[in-house]
């Protein structure tokens, strides 16, 4: 049921058959477990690099600017364009103040998640 639910991100992984003695031995080793985890992470990142499921930001979401942040980084973190972030906050340039509250617009349908 979980795999069919669109509001719960999930995936099914079949790593090996424990009924096969050699595969069972490999599954018990930390090295093989790390290799499997790395392969799953690469697969997830690859998926999100090419497709981002519909994501809706709640209306009225606000970001409070912290020291060292830039407007372009904030836009990237929320998956919105720099132009739409400027427009939503009536900004003419890239200057922002620490403590300022920025309105975050809904992301465009073509935005891709940042996978750091």
BELLINCOR-V426059 format. One record per residue. N is the residue number from 1. RES is the residue in three letters. PHI is phi in whole degrees, 0 to 359 (999 if undefined). BURIAL is I if it has 9 or more other C-alpha atoms within 8 Angstrom, else O. D_FIRST is the distance of its C-alpha to the first C-alpha in Angstrom with 1 decimal. Layout:
N,RES,PHI,BURIAL,D_FIRST
N,RES,PHI,BURIAL,D_FIRST
This chain:
1,UNK,999,O,0.0
2,UNK,299,O,3.8
3,UNK,295,I,5.5
4,UNK,267,O,5.3
5,UNK,278,O,6.5
6,UNK,289,O,10.3
7,UNK,266,O,11.6
8,UNK,236,O,10.2
9,UNK,299,O,12.0
10,UNK,201,O,10.5
11,UNK,208,O,11.5
12,UNK,253,O,11.7
13,UNK,236,O,15.2
14,UNK,252,O,17.1
15,UNK,266,O,20.5
16,UNK,185,O,22.5
17,UNK,257,O,22.9
18,UNK,289,O,24.1
19,UNK,283,O,25.8
20,UNK,262,O,28.2
21,UNK,307,O,30.7
22,UNK,294,O,31.6
23,UNK,293,I,28.1
24,UNK,297,I,27.4
25,UNK,298,O,30.7
26,UNK,297,O,29.7
27,UNK,297,I,26.4
28,UNK,277,O,28.4
29,UNK,267,O,30.7
30,UNK,297,O,30.4
31,UNK,298,O,31.7
32,UNK,294,I,29.0
33,UNK,298,I,26.3
34,UNK,296,O,27.9
35,UNK,297,O,28.1
36,UNK,297,I,24.4
37,UNK,298,O,23.6
38,UNK,297,O,26.2
39,UNK,294,O,24.7
40,UNK,294,O,21.2
41,UNK,298,O,23.0
42,UNK,298,O,25.1
43,UNK,295,O,22.1
44,UNK,295,O,20.4
45,UNK,298,I,23.9
46,UNK,297,O,24.6
47,UNK,298,I,21.5
48,UNK,288,I,22.4
49,UNK,290,I,26.0
50,UNK,252,O,25.4
51,UNK,209,O,22.6
52,UNK,237,I,21.7
53,UNK,301,O,18.8
54,UNK,305,O,20.2
55,UNK,233,O,21.2
56,UNK,243,O,23.0
57,UNK,269,O,25.6
58,UNK,301,O,26.3
59,UNK,302,O,29.7
60,UNK,87,O,32.5
61,UNK,294,I,31.2
62,UNK,234,O,34.3
63,UNK,243,O,35.2
64,UNK,266,I,38.2
65,UNK,293,I,40.2
66,UNK,253,O,40.9
67,UNK,303,O,43.9
68,UNK,91,O,43.7
69,UNK,281,O,41.0
70,UNK,245,O,41.8
71,UNK,298,I,40.7
72,UNK,293,O,39.4
73,UNK,294,O,37.3
74,UNK,296,I,35.8
75,UNK,301,I,35.0
76,UNK,296,I,33.4
77,UNK,300,O,31.3
78,UNK,266,O,29.9
79,UNK,70,I,29.5
80,UNK,239,I,32.3
81,UNK,284,I,35.6
82,UNK,298,I,38.7
83,UNK,297,O,40.4
84,UNK,290,I,37.7
85,UNK,292,I,37.9
86,UNK,299,I,41.7
87,UNK,299,O,41.6
88,UNK,295,I,39.3
89,UNK,243,O,41.7
90,UNK,51,O,45.0
91,UNK,261,O,45.9
92,UNK,268,O,48.6
93,UNK,229,O,48.2
94,UNK,255,I,46.1
95,UNK,281,O,47.8
96,UNK,226,O,45.7
97,UNK,255,O,46.7
98,UNK,300,O,45.1
99,UNK,93,O,43.6
100,UNK,295,O,43.3
101,UNK,256,O,40.2
102,UNK,256,I,38.6
103,UNK,283,I,36.5
104,UNK,259,I,33.5
105,UNK,285,I,32.9
106,UNK,295,I,29.6
107,UNK,289,I,29.0
108,UNK,288,O,29.8
109,UNK,292,O,27.2
110,UNK,263,O,28.8
111,UNK,290,I,28.7
112,UNK,246,I,27.2
113,UNK,298,O,25.9
114,UNK,277,O,28.4
115,UNK,245,O,27.3
116,UNK,272,O,29.9
